[in-house]
């Protein structure tokens, strides 16, 4: 090596991409009993994996998605895909969840509509979608189904389970249900029990769906159903994922380019009158929300929305175990809980409560609160601070 070569700094490679990925279906062909006591003769979970399983089969990180998420959290399915999986910024070679080190697994939840068994699946008894005949599903049911998938894949243990919002609830339930199987828990922007306010928002969304005549008591064909009601539910829910400051910065009171009343068939306004007297889209924020609603109805099932939001409503670790400390009594995993200051759906105090209860129960837990103006969805967005926290936590010494 010459002197010139010695002066060249060694620069670590840029984080890479997982590239083309393919979903898989796990078919559990045995009866599955739900927490409600209802039984399915079997179920399917659609999932994706990234990275490689090590020889010890103990380097898996399970990704738990939020209400509107699915199994496709990284990479692309085809070179023509407009965008990659929903957490592609987080998962990949050299990224916070490093696929050079970990085998990453993400499954669409039981009750979902992206390939996993749910209300839109075909009921073998009728040849039609289950609709409301599908069993009531809970967060606990979702975790039990995911554990069966892990057993199917022959996993010896999990290096970590991570997820935000509803995904964070699944993370906590994983630690409670299978304490010896999980080494680290990373719940983000979540809660140990759904609040009255969050339940209220969910109910408004459900009513928007159920009051749509096309819902028909849950009996509608695939590709049909209450599209207007589901779009309104999504629009309302999406507001809770943002913050006042982020919406003001992104949209403010900026108006869209609209036709004037004269060219839209309305009587012309006076010279000093406002530009439009219609209820069409006039502000950019309206256009954004309508786009969110329209794109959502093309990929999500209305009955799944009802089922999953009700599962969220019933999530209450305190009620289920007598106290939050008792809920965490058997947890063995170390926990990192991360909250975001602008999250008003699951505020920082609810995330702190999780860590304080773990500490009171004698468990290993830490808490981080990141200052952000992006609202509840902050855990999905680019954040070097969050990347650093997660990378450090996952790289900590293995639990004894």
Secondary structure, DSSP 8 states (H G I E B T S, - for coil): --HHHHTS-----------B---EEEEE-S-EE-TTS-EES-EEEEEEEES---TTS--EEEEE--TT--S--SSBSSTT-SS--TTTTTEETTSSEETTT-EEEEE--TT-SSSSSSTTSEETTTTEE-GGGS----HHHHHHHHHHHHHHTT-S-EEEEEEETHHHHHHHHHHHH-TTTBSEEEEES--SB--HHHHHHHHHHHHHHHTSGGGGGG---TT-S-HHHHHHHHHHHHHHHS-HHHHHHHTTT-B-----TTTTTS----TTS-S--SSS--BHHHHHHHHHHHHHHTT--HHHHHHHHHHHHT-BHHHHHSSHHHHTTT--SEEEEEEETT-SSS-HHHHHHHHHHHHHTT--EEEEEE--SS-GGGGGS--HHHHHHHHHHHTS----
